Amino acid sequence: MTTTPLRIAVLGIGMMGRPIARRLKEAGHQVQVWNRTRAKAEPLAAFGITVHASPTEAVQNADMVISLLENGPVVGHVLFESGTAKAMRKGALFIDMASIQPREARDHAARLGEMGLAHLDAPVSGGTVGAENGTLAILVGGRPEDFAQAQPVFAACGRATHVGPHGAGQLTKLANQMIVGITIGAVAEALLFAAKGGADMAKVREAIQGGFADSRILQLHGQRMVERDFAPRGRMAVQLKDMRNALATAGEIGFDAPITALFETLYAEGVDHGLGELDHSGLFVELASRNAMQ
């Protein structure tokens, strides 16, 4: 149990919000939650977490408000159009763990600052398994003093790194997602290439582990490819969103990202072919189809 329990509101109870809310409760904090579809949040009541009908109710008197909402426009709508920011008490800290564009994070930080509210953009990497186990990598942009204040929240969820000013957390998440999306494509194409030439795909994956080509993607997503297990953990459609956000940000800062642009096209074609709800390792299916391989 923490020695200084906090009042924390969690907005957005999905695949990530649910385990994060539970971990915060288990750490001894008072947790209030809201989700647009209330039924998804109701099971948390069994753990002593209060479920609210509106975000404005959930954030009242909260020391910190955590967002795990779908995207930047949704975060903006909930904060500024639904009255949530106005309902927060002065001096409260808004921690945005959603993955949104850096410019959106900077805009939200500025608008909240004018209202006497603090802001951190703190997107995460590690997926639902990391959320459940408290082993997320948390990528944080904002003021150092707000980062220090948020340590009790971060400690319950994983390992946090302060990477720079407002927006830098989202920039780091995009860099992470560029590496993930591109590496999934590299693993899928290489395994399919080997299989097309007559090698045993499972054995190829096993053989190159431990060498320079090894990675978490080869280990985890490569195994999903071998087993044809594309049940969604991180969806293709979300990976496409991340690639598009990366390209939009690249355009804003004058950066040429040809590799990300290529993979944006590949993920987009996969989604167009009905693969959007598959795990992002399902890019394998799109590349297999191109090569007339099942």
N, C-alpha and C positions, 0 to 999 in steps of 0.2 A: 504493500500500500504506500502511496506517496504521502509525504508529510504535509503537503499543501494541496489538497484537492481543488481542482478548478471546475468552474461551470462552463461546459463546452456544448455548443450546438453543432450538429453535423447535418448539412443540407445535401441531400442526394444519397439515397440508400439503395445502391445497386451492388454489383459484384465486388466493388472496392469499399463502398461506404459501410456496408453491413459488417465486415470483419474489423474495420477500423473503429467503428462505434463500439463494438464489443471489447476490443482491446483497451480502449480508453476507459470504459466502464470497469474492466478488470484491474486497471491501474489505480482505481480508487476515485476517479473523477465523476462528477455529476453530469450525465449526458442527456441532452435533449435532441430529438431528431425530427426531421421533416422530409418527406418525399412526395413528389407530385402524385404518384399512385400510392395512396396510403397503405394499401394491402401489402406492399413489398416491405414496408417498415414495421408493420404490426408485430411480426415475430420477435422483434427486439424488446417488446414490452416484458416478455418472460424473463429477461435478464436485468430488470429494474431500470430500463431506459424509458424515458417518457417520449411518447409519440405525439406530435402536434399536427393540427389540421392545416396550419399555414406557416410559412417561414418566419413571418413577423412574430408569431407567438413563440417559435422555437428559440429565437435569438435574444429575446428580452432578458436582461440581466446576465447574459453570457459574458464571461471573460474573454473567450475566444470563439470564433465561428469558423468552422471548417467547411469548405465547399468541395464536393465531389460531383459537381454537376456536369452535364453532357459536353458543353462547348462554351466558347467565349460569349456568343450572343445570349445564351441561356443564363450564364453567370451575370451578365450585365442586366438582363431583364429582371432576374430575381432580386438583385441588389437595389437597382435604381427605379425600376418601374413598378415592382411589387411592394415597395416601401420597406424592404428589409434593412437597408443601410440606415434609414431614418429610425427604425425601431431598435437598433443597436445602441448600447450605452456609450457615452463619450469615453474615449480611451481604449475601447475594446479592439482586439486584434483579429482581422480577417485573414485566414490562411487558405489560399486557393490552391487545393491539390488537384484541381481539374487540369487537363492539358489543353491550353488555349494558346493563341498567338502572343508573342512577346509584346507587340504594340497594344493589344487588348489589356494585358496585365499592367502595362505602364499607365494606360488610361484609367483603369479601375483604381490603381494606387493613388493617382492624382486626385480623382474625384472623391475618394474616401478620405484622403488627407484634408481636403477642404471642409469635410464634415467632422473633423476631429477624431478620425478613426485610422488605425494603423493597418498596413497591408504587407503580406508576404506572398509571393508566388512560389509554390512549393510542390510542383508536379513530382510524381513518383515513378520508379521503375522497379519491377519485380513481380508484377501481376497479382492475381488473387492469392497465390501461394505465399508470396511475400507479405501480403496484407494479413493473412491468417497467422503467419508465424512471427510477425513483427520484425521482418528482415528486409523491409523496403529500402531502396536507395532513394533518398529524398533530396531534391535538387532545389536549392532555395535562393531566391533573389529578394532583395529588400535591404532595410537598414540593419546593421549589425546588432543594435540594441533590441530590435524586434525579434531577430533570430535568437538571441540569448533568452528572451522572454518565452519563446515558443518551445524551449527544450523539453519541458515535461510532455508535451504532445508528441514531439518527434521521438523521444525516448521510448514511448509505447509502440511506435510504428516501425522503427528501423534506424538507419544511420543517415543523419542529415549533414549536408555540406553546404556552406554558404559560398555561392559562386559569383556573387556580384550584386549590382543594384537591381531595382525593380525591372522585371522582364528577363533577367539573366537566368533565372530558374527555368523559365519556359524555353529560352534559347538552348539551354543544356539538354532539356527533354527532347527538343527537336533533333539535336545532334545525336542523342541516344537512339531515337527512332529511325533516323537516317541509317545508322550503323546496323540496327536490328533488321530493318526492311531490306537493305542491300545484302546483308549477310545471309538472310533466309533465301534470297534469290540465288546467291552464289552456291550455297549448299544444295539447293534443289537442282540447279542446272548441272552441277558436278556429279551428283548421284545418278541423275537421269542419263547423263552422258556415259557414265560407267556401265549402267544397266543396258543401254542401247548397244554398247559394244560387246556385251556378253558377260560382264562381270556380275558377281553377286552383290547387290546394292548394300545389304546388311553387312557383309564382310568388308566392303570398301570403307564404309563408315567406321567400322571397328579398326581397320588397318591404319587409317590416317589420324586416329585419336592419339594425342600425345606429341604429335609433330607440330610444325608451324601452322598447319591448317586447322588445328583443333580450336574449338570455341564452345561456349555454352550453347550457341545456336546449333552447332553440329551435334552436340550431345543430346540436347532436349528436342529441338525441332527436327533434327535429322532422324531421331528415333521415331517421331510421329510420322515422318515421311515413309520410313521403312514399314511401319505398321499400318499406314494409311489411316491414321487416327487424327482427323481434323475437327474433332469436337471443339467448339470455340473457347479459348482462354482469352486471347486477344484477337479480335475479329479482323478479317481482311478489310472490311469497310472502314474500320477505325485506323488501320495501317495506312490506307489510302488517304484518309483525312490528314493524318500526320505528315505524309509526304507532301501533300498539297500545302499544308501550313508551312512546312520547311521551305518550299519553293516560293511561297508568297513572301516570307521573311527574307529569303535570299534576294528577291527582287527589290525589297525595300532598302537593303543595305548594300546593294550593288555587287552581289556575289554570284559568280557563275557556278552552278551545281549540276553539271551534265549527267553525273551518275544517278543522282536523285531524280532528275527529270526522266531518265530512261525507266527507272523502277516505278515512278508514278504512272507511266503509261502501262506498264505490265500489270500493276495492281488494278488500275482502272479497267483494263480489258478483262481481268479475272472477275471483277465485280459485275461488269456488263454481261458476263457469261453465267451469272447466277451464283457466284461463289462468295458473295459478300458476307454471308453469315458463317462461313467456315473460319477456323483458326487462321491466323495470318500465315502459318506454314502451308496453308492451302494454295499458296502461289505455285507450289509443286504441281497441283492439279492442272493449273493453266499451262504450265510449261510442258507437262506430260501430254496434254491435248495437242499442243502445237507440234509435237513429235509423234503423234498417232500412237502414243503409249498409254495404257490403262493405268 
